[in-house]
Amino acid sequence: YSNSACRRDDAQTRIGVDGSNGRVKQEKGFSWTQTTDELEVVVVIPNSESSTTVTSKDVQVTFRARGLLVSYQNQTLVDIQLFEEIDIETSTWTLDKSSNDGTKLIITMEKMEQALWIRIQD
């Protein structure tokens, strides 16, 4: 009987879990969605008159077993302690420049244990 077993939720019984069933959960500085296998975080890098096109060289994403750090041009945008562990080896990110709101940084993280998280941050 482990602590993580207490946190695990059956998708059938937890239909209203934040970020699940295609519902986007908005947090300060980012939004997120989840399945039992993956967590997707989206950070919008706003357009500004002085900025040029966002490139991968401008962005730094650091994956930790239970954390995520996102910086843009050496400015921290997101620094969170995650609710459970992710697989840092399979976690990835990409830039989506098609949005009118700004460039979207899309971060995909595979969960170490298949479960819906009741929240993203610990």
Secondary structure as UniProt FT lines:
FT   HELIX           3..7
FT   TURN            11..13
FT   TURN            15..16
FT   TURN            18..19
FT   TURN            21..22
FT   STRAND          25..27
FT   TURN            28..29
FT   STRAND          30..34
FT   STRAND          38..46
FT   TURN            49..50
FT   HELIX           56..58
FT   STRAND          59..64
FT   TURN            65..66
FT   STRAND          67..72
FT   TURN            73..74
FT   STRAND          75..82
FT   STRAND          86..96
FT   STRAND          102..111
//
